[in-house]
C-alpha cells in the first residue's frame, strides 16, 4: 500500500506581507548559493532545504549549512514557502526555472530570486506566470565558497532588479545580508554585469599577465613587486578616476611603448594584442581627461597603429 501523500504547504496570498523571517530553500550550493544561504540563516531566516549535485557542492553544504537537508530541486522549491534562491550558472538558469514551473513546485506568492548578474526578471517569466514573485539579487563580490566569504559580505553592493511591490522586501533581504542595494533596470542588467566582469575578471587576467612577464624578466617573486604598486593604482583609480593615470602612455612616450612592444613580440607574442588594446584605450581616456594633448599623442598613436597592423597581418 502506497504511503499517503503529504499535504502541500498552503500558498501564501500574493498580497500578504512577508513574515520577518522567511522559510528559504536554496537550489545550487555552489560558491554563491551556499554562502548566501549561510548568511540568511545567520540573519535569522529558516533555510529548510538545499539542492547540491556535485561533490564540491555537497561538501560546501556540509560545511556552511550542516543542518540543512539535501533534497532534489523540486523538493526544495516545494519546501521554500517564502523564498526560493536560485544560485545556478547563468546559462542553466532559464532551464531550471522552466522545469520548476512545469513540475508544479512553484506557488503563488512565493518569492523566486536568482543570483545571476547577467539576467534580470525576464528569465523568471515561467515562475511569474504561475503567480510567484520574481527577484534578481546579484552580490557584487567574488566568492571562494568558504566561511571566509561571510565576512566579505559586509558592506558589499547587490545589483537588484525587482517589481515595485517587491522592493521593500528586496531591500530588507539585502540589509539582512549586510549589503547595500543598487537598483538596476531590466534592460541594463547585461551592461551592469559586463562592467563587473570587465573590472574583476579581466583584472585577474591582467595581474597574472604582468606577473608572467616579470618572471620572464628574471623576477623570482613577482607578487612582491606588484602588490604595493597595484594596490596603490587601484586605490588611486577608485578615488581619482582618470586623474590616477600614470606611465608612458599617459605621457605620450612613444619610444618607450615601442620598446615594450618589440620586447613583448620577441618574448611573449600572445601579450602584444592585449597590451595594444589597453594602451589604445588608455590613450583615449588620457586625451579625453586632458592629461595628454592630442598633438603629443600623435607619435604614440602612430606606434600603436603600426603594431596593430603587424598583429593583424
Buried (B, 14 or more C-beta within 10 A) or exposed (E): EEEEEEEEBEBBEEEEEBEEEBBBBBBBBBBBBBBBBBBBBBBEBBBBBBBBBEEBBBBBBBBBBEEBEBBBBBBBBBBBBBBBBBBBEBEEBBEBBBBBBEEEBBBEBBBBBBBBBBBBBBBBEBBBEBEBBBBBBBBBBEBEBEEEBBEBBEEBBBBBBBEEEBBEBBBBBBEBBBBBBBEBEEEBBEEBBEBBEEEEEEEEEEBEBBBBBBEBEEBEEBEEBBEEEBEEBEEBBEEEEBEBBEEBBBBBBBEBBBEBBEEBBEEBEEBBBBBBEBBBEBBBBBBEBEBBEEEBBEBBBEBBEEBBEEEEE
